Amino acid sequence: MSQPSNPGAVVVDSNVLISICSKETSISTAKQALADYAAKSWVFYAPGVIVAEVLFVLCRKLNDGTLTAIAYDEGVEMLKDQMAVILPSPNGDAALIQRAKEIQSGYSCLHSADCLYLALAEELTKSSAAEFVTFDKRVVNVAAKNAPMVKVNLLPT
């Protein structure tokens, strides 16, 4: 009797949720990407920083008038809904710190959060297929150079 196959794992970048929660022009691409992973029964993950990153951008969009108060509230509710199916790092974010620091070495501080996502994806590759889904072109080279085991699914903008 064969063992059941281990579904893959996908680390969701904050920009994917920002697209969905703030209804950016890329929303259909973001939703389709997540739906494709769900159809394959892949498990969704993200480091805890995702919540702060999405809330920060939603707040900025509210403050600069890009989002109305109603759209902001809807975005926060959507974030809560999305996070209900996104799991935290299996070993906690503290387990990602050293590896994220190593991945970030040689890059600007702007990559600090990105490297947490890459460290998580790298950790997940040890037990199943894993990918990092993002709209961020900058992270492709960082992953290729410092976390080559991580497959980056760069979504088109």
N, C-alpha and C positions, 0 to 999 in steps of 0.2 A: 504494500500500500504506500502510495507516495505522500510525502509531507505536503501540507497546504503551502502555497507560495507566500512568501513574506511580501506584503504590499510595500510599495515604495513610500518614501517620506519626502515631503516638500516643505522647504523653509520659505515662508512668505515674507517678502520685503514690505516695509511700511508703505512704500510708494504704491504698491498694488492696492492696499486697503485705502489709502488716501484717495486714489482714483475712484474707488467704489463709494466711499463715504461722502466725498464732496462732489460726486457726479461729474467728474472731469470728462473731457472728450474721449479719453481712453477707457471709459468705464466698460464698454462692451468687450474690449480686449481683455481687461482684468477679470471680468466675470466669466468669460469663456475659458480663460486659462484655469481658473479655480474649478470650474465645472468639469473640465477635461481631467484634472487630477482626481476629483471626486468620483468621476465615472470609472476610473481605474482603481478605485478604493485606496488611493494613497492617503496617508495620514498627514495632516497639516501641523506645522510647528513654527514657532517664532520665539526669539528671546524676549524677555519682559520689556525691553526698551521700546518695542513696537507700540505699546499703548501710549507712552509719552510722546513718541514721534508723531503719531497720528493726531493725538489731541492738540499738540503744539501747532501743527499745520492747520487743523480745523479752526483753532482760535485765531491764528493769523489771518485766515481767510474771512472770518467774521469781522475782525477788526479793520481789515482793509476794504470791506464791503463786497468782497467776492462771494461771500455767503450771507444770506439773510439770517436772522435769528431762528426762523423756522427751519431753514435748510441746515443750519448748524446743529440744532436739536435733533433733526432727523439723522444727520451724519454721526452724531454721538450714539444714537440708538442703533444705527447700522454697525458701528464699531463694536458695540456690546454683542450684537448678534453674530458678527464674524468671529469675535474672540471666544464665543461659546464653543466653537469647533476647532480652534487653533490651540494646540497643546504647548505647554512650556518645555524648555529644555529638560530632557529626561533626568539629567544629573544636576539640574539647577544652573542658573547663570554663573554662579561663582566658579563652576568647573570650566567655563569658557574663557575666563579672564586671561590666563597666561597665553593660551593659544591665540586669542584675538590680538593680544599685544605683539606676538611674534608675526602674525600676518600683517599687522599695521606698520611694522617697522619699515622705514624708508618712504612712507607715504605721509601725507598731511593729516592733521588731526581730524579733518573732515571725514576720514575713512574709519574713525574709531567705532561708530555704531555698525557700519557695514561689516567690519571684521568680526563682530559678535555673531552676526548672521552666518558668515562664512565658517566660523569656528563650529557653530551648531551644525551646519550642513555637513561639514567634514566629520564630525562626531557621529552623525547619523549614517554616514556611508559605511561605518564599521559593521552595521547590522542589517542593512538593506540598501536598495538603490535609493539615492537621494539627490535632490536638485534644489537649487535656489532660484526662485522666480522673482524677477525684478524688471523695472523699466530703466534702471540705472546703468548706462553704458560704462561708466567709470569702473565699476566693480569687476567687469570682465577681465581686465588685465591684472587686477589685484589677485583675483582667484587663480588665473593661469600661472602667475609667477609664484604665489605663496601658498596656494591651496589647490594644487592641480587635480586632486581627487574629486573636487566639487564641480559638478556640471551646473553651469549657469544657464538658465532659460531666460534669455533676454527678450522681453516682449517688445513688439514694435510700437512706436509712439505715433 
